[in-house]
């Protein structure tokens, strides 16, 4: 049941009141309930609290509809949290626009000395009324599904690695040491079980863990099958996989967190979103560049690093300028900084590829005279044909 409490009236001139008949709705969203402040322009404000159940959402929508029936233009604002997408879908499904707040840029609520649900909701409504809220863009439903599948897969893979480490530790306790990759295949694990049958306690200890690994790997393969079907006709994934070293998981991860490349006006914005740009402090004549910001999605940054490692290991990329620069920088500054620098360059390449809907061009990665020679050979072959 919603509880509504009145607060003080909002001052405003009669001309402004007549001109702007709207209500700003601030929402402080939680797991079990959400607190709301309804702020009609030039009228009293109301606090209300609703539960996170269908009945609670129904009562909230009823209040919004009543404002709409009285001629008010309704606009809702809510901070970005785990259940914000569901809240946004429900409210916008009823025809009421929802502004999702970028919490990193909206410190008024987070750093407030008066931290209550009612105060936070009222603050959001006041800033919404003045159109001063930093807005965050939610990804598409397809990107959200890809992220969930990738996150589940990552959890399973980490569990497999953890169990393998436990098995290595148990075997060392019995005086046995196996190679790091000795547990990667089912064949190797079966051979290990055959050896352990001669040792009753060791076999009883390790066998259940090996069975768990088998089950987890089946689940990982099933998730990868679902993932492959989801991106089967995805043009963005197709373009990213044209880059040497880009596999399905890496390409799907980059696609899931890019969502729509059109929202990045320049490659610098995309690199910044990925958290691959250095921190900058400029004052007067002093300029200082620090470590990378790491502000963007961690999974996107990890995928970019995996793409770098895949390109470096590929035999086709030895003559690429970007790989040669990596080798030079690695000798001077180490592999860590070199990988991040190469990932930043690859983010620029990916931005251009997706913006222009163009696959990766290996000719542009090699020296100019090699490119010219290769193109002449291709042209000669075409003429001969």
N, C-alpha and C positions, 0 to 999 in steps of 0.2 A: 504494500500500500504506500502510495507516495505521500510524503509529508511536506507541506508548503509553508514557508515562513516569509513574511514581508520585511523588507529593509527600508531604509530611508529613500525618499524620492530623488529623482535625478533632475537637476536644474537644467533649463534650456528655454530659449525664447520661443514665443508662439509661432513665429515664422518658420523656425527650424523644425518644430514639432509637426507643423502641417506639411512641410516639405518632405520630411524623412520619417515616414511611418513604418518603422521596422523594429524587429526584436533580435537582439544578439544573445545567443545561447552559449554559455560556457560550460564545458563538461569536464569533470575530474573523474576519469575512468579507472576502475579497479577490477579485481577478479570477481568479486561477489556483488558489488553494487557500484553505482555511479552517482555522484552529486552534481546537481545542475543549478545554474543561476540564469534565470530569464531576465533580460534587461531590455524592456521596451524603451525606445527613444522618448525621453521627456516624461516617462511615467515611473511608477514604483517598480522595484526589482523584486523578484521572488526566488527563494531557494527551494529546492526539492530534492528528494533522494529516491532512487529507483533501484530495484534488484536486477541482477543480471540473469533474468529468466524471461521466457516469452511474455509472461504477464507484465513484467516490469517494462519491457520494451513497448508493449501495447499501450500502457498507461502514459508513457513518455510521448509516444506518437500522438495520442489523443490530445495532450496539452498543446503540442505543436500545431495540430489541426485547428484547435480553437483559436489560436492566434491568427492562423491563416484565414479563418472564417470572418474574423473581425477586421480584415484588410491589411494585416501586417505582413511585411516581407521577412521571412524567417531565415536565419543563417546560423549554423551550428559550428562550434570549434572544439576540438579535442586534441589532447597530446598524443604523440605516437607511442603506443605501447603494444604489448603482445596481442591484445584482442581488439585493436583499433580497426583493423580491416573488417571484422565482422560487424562492429558498431556502424562503420561507414556504409557498408552494404545495406544494412537494415534501414538506416535513416534515409539514405539517398534513394532506396527502393520505394520510399513513400513520397518522394518528390522534394525533399528538403536538402539543400546543398550542405556539405560538411567540409570544413577546413581542417586539415591535419597539421598540427604544429610541429616544427622542427625544434625538438627539445635542446639540441646543442646550441642553437642560436637564441633560445628564449630562456634567459637566466632569471627572469623576474620571479617565476614560480619556484624554481629549484633553489635559489639563494635567498628566498624570502625569510625574514625573521619570524613571521607569523605563518607557520606551516600547518594549515588545516584544510580539509576538503572544501569547506564552504568558502574560505578565503581564496583558495586557488581557482575555484570555478568562477567566482566573481571577478577576479583579476583577468582571467581569460576572456570573459564576456566584455569587460571594459576595453581591452586591447582590440578585440574583434570589432567593436563598435567604431573604433578610430581607424580600423584597417591597418593595424600596426603589428600583425602577427607574422613571424617568419614561417612560410608554408613549406611542408615537406611533401614530396611526391611519392605516393605508394606505387609499387611496381604492379605490372599486370598480373592477372590471375594465373596465366601460364608460367610466368617467371616465378611466382610464389610456389607453384607446384614443383617446379624444377628445384628450387631451393630446398624444399622439404625433403624431396627424394635424395638429393645430394647430402643433406645433413644427416639423414638416417644412414645412408651408406657410409659416411665418414665415421659415425658412431660404431657401426659394425666392424669396419676395418681397424679402428683403434682397439676394439675389444679383441680382435684376432691377434694383433701385434702384442697386446698385453699378455694374452694366454701363452703365446709362443715364448715370450720372455720368461714366464713362470716355468714352462717346461724346460727351458735351457738351465734355469737355476736348479730345478729338481734333479736333472740328470748330472749336473756338476756335483751335487751332493752325494751321488752314487759313484762318482769318479769317472763319469763319461762326459765327453765333450763332442758335440756335433757341429757341423758347419752352420753358419748363420742362415743359409738358404736350405738347410736340411729338412725343414718342416713346410716348405712352400707348396709341394705337390702331394697329392693323395698317395702316389706310389711310394714316395719317400717316407710318408707317415706309416704306411702299411709295413714297410720293411723294418721300421723302428719297432713296431708292435711285435713283429716276429722275434726280434732280438730280445725284447723285454719279457717275452713269455717264459724265458729261462730264469727270470728273476721275479718271483711272485709279488713282492711288495712294490717294486719299481713299476711293474706292469699295472697293478691295481691303482697306483697313484697317477700315472700318466695317461692311461687309456681313456678315462672320462674327459680329460682336457682335449685329447685329440678328436674325440667324437663331437665335442662342442665346436671345435674349429671346422669340422666337416659341415655341420649344420649352419654355422654362420656364413661360410663361403657359398653355400647354396642360396642363402638369402641375399647375399651381395650380388650374385649372378642374376637373380630374379629382378632385383632393383635395376641393375644395368640393362636388362632386357626391356623393362618398362621405360627407362630413361631413353633408350635407343628408339623406341616406338614414338615417344613424345616429340623427339627432335628429328624424326625421319625426313620430314620435308621442310625443316627450318633452314632458311637461307643464311641466317647469321652463323649458325653452327657449321654449315657447309663452307662458308668463307673462312672461318677460323681454322677449320681442319685442313685447309689448303696450305697452312703454314707448316713447314717441316718440324716435326716434334710435337704437334698438337693432336692428342688423342680425344676420344669421346668425352671422357670425364672433364678434362681441361677445357675443351671447347664448350661443353654444356655449362660449366661453372661460369665462364666468362660471359656467355650469353644470358644466363640467369640474372647476373648482377648488373650487366649493362642495361637490360630491359629494352630501352629504346635509345639508339645512338643519337637520334635527332635532338634529344634534350641537352646534349653537349655541343655548345656552339663552336668550340675549338678543341684541339687535342690536349691543350693545357688543362682545360676543365676536366677532361676525362682522366688525365694523369693525376690531377689533384683529387678527384673523386676516388680513385684507387688508392690514394694515400702514398703515392710513389714520389712525390715532390718534396724537396727539403723545406724545413722551417726557415722563414726569412725574418730577420729583424733589422730594419733600416732606420737610422736616426742621424739626421744631419749628414755628415760625410762618412759615417760608419755603416758598413753592410756586413751582416753576419749570416751565414748559411749553416744550419745545423743538420741534424738527422732528419730522415723522412718523417712526415706527419703521422702516418698510420691512422688517418682519420676515416678512411673509407672502409668498406666491407672486408673483413679479414680473409674470407674465402676467395674473393676476387684477387686480392694481393697474392695469396698462396697460389692460385691458378696461374697468375702471370709469372711467378717464379718457376713453377713447374714447366711452363712453356719455354722459359729460358733454358732450363736444364735439358729439356727434350731437344731443343734446337742445337745445343752444344754437343750432345751425344750423337746426333745424326751425322751420318757419313756424307750426306749431300751438302752440308753447310760449311765445309772446311774453308772454302774460298769466299765466303760472305764477309763483306767489310765489317758488319756488326759483330761477327764472331771474332775476327782478327782484332778489333778494338777491345773486345772483352779480354782476349789473351794478353794484350799489352797492359791493360789496366790491372788485370789480376796480378801480374808480376810486380806492379808498382804499389797497389793499395790492398791487395788481398781479394779473395773470392767473394766475400759478402757484399762489399760495396760494388764490385764489378757486376754481380748478378742483378742488383737493384738498378744500377745504371742501364744495363741492357734491357731490363723489364720496362723501364721508363721509355726507352727508344721503341720497344715493341708496342707499347700502348699508343704511341703516335702512329705507327704503321697500321695497327688495328683500326684506329679511328678513321684514317683515310680509306682503308679497305671498305669498312661498313658504310661510310658516308657516300662513297662513290659506287658501292655495290660491285667491287672489283676483287677477284681472287688475288692471292699472294703471287707476286711476280719475282721469281728467283733471279732474273736477269738484272733487276735493279739493285740487287744485293752484291753483285760482283763488280770488279774493276771495269771502267768504261771500255777499254780496248778489248777485253774479253767479251763484253756484251755485244760490241760491234761485230766481232768475228763470228760469234754464235748466230747473230741475226743474218749475216751474210750467208752462212752455211744453210740456214733454214730457207732463205729466199732462193738460193741456188737449187735446193732440193725441190721446192715448189715449182720452179721453172722447168726442171727436168721431168717432173711428173706431168 
